[in-house]
Amino acid sequence: LKSELNKRGLKYQCPDLPNPEAPTEEEQVNFVLENCKFDENTILFGHSLGAVVAMKVVEKLKHRIAGLITAGGFAYHNFKDRQRPFSKTFRWKFNYKKIRKNCSFINVLSDPQDYAIRVEQGRKLAEDLGANLTEQNAAKPHFTNQQEPLILQSLSPQITCFTTRPDTNFGATFVVLGPEH
């Protein structure tokens, strides 16, 4: 993901969160707030427990960022496969109103074949956040493949064009994008 973002000329920050074997909410959220910079162009991405950390970070921001994207994120500590140590060291309540206020857009990526999270969690997260939901099989369950095209696609600004006449695209002089897009 890092090399693909580099190829596209996009800047990124990717901190190694502390204490991965026994993470606590306070420790991880404060680490991100102290070690990363956020501005109106920032897209904050969180995977798995990192999605919870990302939402908690957005809650604490004093200004708006461009967006929030979660992949395989937890909405609550009801795991599909097994209990996890962080189920008791994180508060599972979110200020959805504050998160929505601090983000221009929010996308939730959910993998129907996820081994850790039921698909209902992604749906609930999207509903509570007022987010766009994409339910699609990941390259490897729980978005754990070396390359996850859906994540890269969601982090890279793009417009997809459909046409019945591809030969005419080369003569296009403008693109119209609906405000509801």
Sequence and secondary structure as in RCSB ss.txt:
>XXXX:A:sequence
LKSELNKRGLKYQCPDLPNPEAPTEEEQVNFVLENCKFDENTILFGHSLGAVVAMKVVEKLKHRIAGLITAGGFA
YHNFKDRQRPFSKTFRWKFNYKKIRKNCSFINVLSDPQDYAIRVEQGRKLAEDLGANLTEQNAAKPHFTNQQEPL
ILQSLSPQITCFTTRPDTNFGATFVVLGPEH
>XXXX:A:secstr
 HHHHHHTT        S TTS  HHHHHHHHHHH    TT EEEEETHHHHHHHHHHHH SS EEEEEEES  S
SS  SS   GGGTTS     HHHHHHTEEEEEEEE TT SSS HHHHHHHHHHHT EEEE   SSGGG SS  HH
HHHHHS       S GGGGGG       TT 
